[in-house]
């Protein structure tokens, strides 16, 4: 093979790294996102352009991650986790305060939310840990994993950012579950959590308790705490079977839906595209999640299996929690809709997760050989 042919082959190898099914699902989600964002951000100067920029950056991160060999992922797991913890400590000491919470770190050229990094770094380090302990797992190993998980969760919850803390808890919890945690332990933890509910209630911030009470009865404060849920459920329901039509959503364009480009973009989508559009969106998410689980099942080793399974279940948790809170069946916790909601850090994190899935699938044969 000539030098030019070898060069073309190497370029092709690094460019064509995309899993077809995942790429089609993500591409369709982004297309729907662009349509919905253009409508939702009609009076937000620069918001649609910002969303387009964030999407392009996320695509670049996805491509880079898809090119990463799994061995590099394993080597970088612990340093990435430690770096994430240090950034969380820096946020606690020097972070910017916004709306009563200290979640952002100003780097001079822009702000970042380090807690988003832990959504990937935490399952990454746990998958690395269980890979090292494969074949000799004892109850003590699960205890160490629980400590590795609780450290970032506590730091994030103290910002306070309960929504992200729960997502990081879920991401790490999925790894521990997939590693073989006994069902008896899981049931025991659920019972213990239920028994500790009064204590947890007393430790929650006032606005967090209010969210739970608002979920139970949003009409108790229709112009205050219940406004988000009431307006979003009106928008979802008023879409009917086929929706009101693109750019025709009254709840959206009369500005009744709060945070309509971020946490509540599903309400905008539902109002304009109706039940038919929602079924399409759910189908795309099911394809994305189903393909991720297939990749996890076909993974070459324990590390790749645990990481792929956790990332896939993170996508499921994002979608389920966001749609649940917008529909009024879950408390409002500030969780974005995957590849739909505005947000640079979350979009990049999702792109990173999707790229890691593609890398795991792409390198499965080379890792087995």
N, C-alpha and C positions, 0 to 999 in steps of 0.2 A: 504494500500500500504506500502510495506517494505521500510526501509531507503535506501537500495541500489536502489530500483525501483524509489523512489523519486529523488535520485541523478541523475540517468540516464535520468529521464524526464527533470530535470532542465538543465543538460548539453545539451541534445537534443534541448531544447527550445532556448538556446543561440547560438548553432552552426548552426541550420537550420533556418537562418533569411533572406535568400536570396529570392527575388522575381524571379521566374523562367524566365519570359520574359526579364526582365532587365538584369539578369545574363547572359542569352544566348547572348543578343545583345552586352553587354560589353565584354564578353569572346571572341566573334568573332572579335570585334574591336581590342582587345589586341593581338589576334593571327595574324591578318593582320599587326598590328603595329610591332610585332617582326620580321615578314618576311621582311617588308619594311625597318626597322631600320638596320637589318643585312646587307642589300645591301647598304643603304645610308651611313652607318658608316664604310665602308670597310677600310678607311684609317684614321679613328678617333680612336686612341688607347684608349680602355676603355669605349668608348661611348655606345656600345651595352650592355656591362655589367652594366654600369650606368643606362641605360634605364630599364633593367631587375630589378635592385635593386629598382628604383623608382616605378616600377609597383607593386612589392611585398609590398612596404611600403604603397602605395595607397590602395592595397587590404586590408591590415590590418586596415587602417583608415576607409575604407568602412564597414568592419565587425563591428568595434567599433561603428560607427555611426548608423548602422542598429539595434544595440542593445539599442540605446538611447531611452528612452521614450519621447514622445512629450512634456510632462510637464517639463522635464529637458531642452529641447530646449527653451521653453518659458522663463524659469528662467535664462538661460545663455545668452539670446539674447542681453540684454543691456550691461552686463559686457564684452561680446566678442566684441561688437561694440566699446565700450570705449577703450578696450585694443588695438584694431586695430588702432584707431585714435592716441593713444599714441605712438604706433610703427611707424606710419607714421611721427609723429613729430620727433621721434628719428632718423628716416632716414634723414629727412631734416637737422638735426643738426650734426649727426655723421655718416651718411651712406657712403658706398663706392661708389666712382665715377667710372663708366665704360662707355666708348664710349660717354662721354659728359653728362651722366645722373646719377643722384643719386637715385638709386632704391633699393639698397641692404643694409642689416644690418648684420654686422659681429658679430656673437655670440660667437666666439672663436672656437667652434667645427664645425662651418660651416656658410654659408651665407643663409639668408632667404629674401624673397621678401614680405614684409608685405602687399603690395597692393593686392596680391592674396587672402589674408584672407578676405578682404573687399568684395570680390565677393560673399561670403557666409554671412558674418556678416551684410552687409547692407540690403539685403532682409530679413534676419532673424529678425533684429530689427524693420523693417517696418511692417512685418507681425505681430510681437508682438504688435506694436503700434495700428494697425488697429483692432486687436483682442480686445484690451482694449476699443476701441471706437466703437465697433460694435453696431449698432442700433441707435447711436446718432451722426453719421458723419455729419459734416458741412464743409463749404469751408475752415474754419480756420484749421481744422484737416489736410486737404490736404496740406495746406501751411506749417504746422509743418513737415509733412512728406517730403516735398520738401527740407526743410532746413536740415533735417537729411540726405538726399541723397546728397545734394550739398557739404556738408562739406568734406567728403572723396574724392569726385570727384575733387574738387579744389586742395586738398593736393596732390593727385596723378598726376594731370595735371601739377603741378608745378615742378615735379621731373626732367625733364618732361617725362611723359609716357601717351601719348594721347590714345593709343590703350587700355590700361587697364582702364583708366579713362572713356572711352566710354563704356566699358563692365560693369563697376560698375554702370554707369548711366543707362544702359539698364536693369541690374538686379534689381535695385531699381525701375526703371520706370515701369517694368512689374508688380511689387507688387501694385504700386499706380493705374495702369490701371485696374488690376483685382479687386481692392477694390471698383471700381465703379466710377472712374473719368469720368466726363461728356465728351461726344464726342465734344461738343462745345468748351470746354477748350482745348482739344487735338488739334483741328483744329486751335484754336487761337494761341497755342504755336508753331505749325508748321509755321504759317504765321509770327509770331514774330521772329522765328529763321531765316526764309528766309530774313526778312527785316534787321536783324542784321548781315547777312552774311558778308557784307563789314567790319564791326567792328571786327568780329571774325577773318577775314582774316588778318587784320592788327595786331592782337594780337598773331597770330601763329608764331612759330619759323621758321627760314628759311628752315630747312630740312622738316618741315611739309608742308609748301607751295610747296616745290619742289616735294613732293610726289603726291600732287594733280595735279600739272602741268605734272608730268611724266605719271600719269594715262591717261591724255588727249592725250599726244603725247610722248610715251616712246622713239621714235626714235630721239627725239631732243637731247638726251644725251645717245647714245646706249652703250657707254663704261663706263658710270658713273652712274647717278641716274636711268637711264632706263634699266640698265643691269639686275637687278633682274626680272623685269616683262617680258622682252624680252626672257630671257633664260627659265623662268618657263613656259611661253606660248608655246615656242617651244617644251619643254618636254611634256607638256600635249597633244599638237596636234600630235606630232610624235608617240605617243603610238598607234594611230589608233584604230581599232576595238578590237583587242585581245592583244595589247601590244607587246613590243619587246622581252618579255621573262624575267623571273626572273634572276637578276644579269646581264642583258644584256643592261641596259639603257646607251646609249652613253653619253647623257647630264649629267647623274649622275656620271658615272665612269671616264669621262674625266674632271670632276670637273667644269662644267659650271654652275651648279645650286648652288647658294649661300644659306647658312643656310639650307642645304638640310635635316638635321636631326631635325630641329626645325620648323620654320614657313613655310618652303617650302617642307615639306615631302610629301604633296599631289602631287607635281610635280613628285617626284620620283615614287610614287605609280602609277600615271597615265601613265608615260612612260613605265613602266614594265608590267602593267596589262591592259592598254587600257580602251576603253569605257565599255567593259564587266565588268572589275573590278570596274570601277567607279559606274556602276549601282548597283553592289552588295554592295558597300560601302554606297551609298545613301539609299538603302533599309534598311540596318542595322540601319543607323541613323534615318530613318523614324519610324522603329519599336521602337527604344529607346525613341524618342520624343512622339510617339503615346501612348506608355505605360505610360509615365510620365503624359500625359494629362488625361488619364483614372484614374490614382492614384489621381490626383488633383480633378477630378470630384467626386470621391468617398470619399474624405477626410471627417473626422468627424466634423471639426469645421473651423471657418474662418482662424485661424492661419495656420492650416495644409494645407488648400486649397490654400492660397496665397503663402505659402512657396513652396509647390510642383509645383504650376504653374510657379513660378518664376524660380526655378531650372531647370525645363524642358525647358523653353524658353531660359535660359542661354546656355544650350546644343545646341539648335537650332542656337542661335546667333554665338556661337563659330564656328560651322561647316559652316554656311552660309558665315560669314565674311572671314574665312580662305580660303575656296574654291573660293570665289569671288576674293580675292586679288591675289591668285596664278593664276587664270584664266585671270586676267587683267581687271576685271569689277569693282573692288573696289580698293581704295588706299592701299598701303602696310602699315599696322598699327601694325604688330607684334602680331597677335593673333594665338595661337596654335590650331591645329586640335585635337578635343577631343579624348583622349585615344590613340592618334597616335603619336603626336609630342614629342620630347625629352624635358624634363623639370621637375625637381623634385617637385617644389612648385605647378606648374599648375596641375600636375598629382595627387598630394595629394588633391588639392582643388576639382578636378573633382570626385575623389573617395569619398570625404566627401559629396559632393552633391548627388551622387548616393546612398550612404548609408542612408542619410536623407530621400530620396524618399522611400527606402525600409522600413524604420522605420515608416514613415507616413502610408504606406499601411498596415503594420503588426499590428499597434496599432489602426486601425480605429474603430474596433468593441469595444475594451475596452474603448475608449474615448467616444463612443456613449452611452454606458451603464451607 
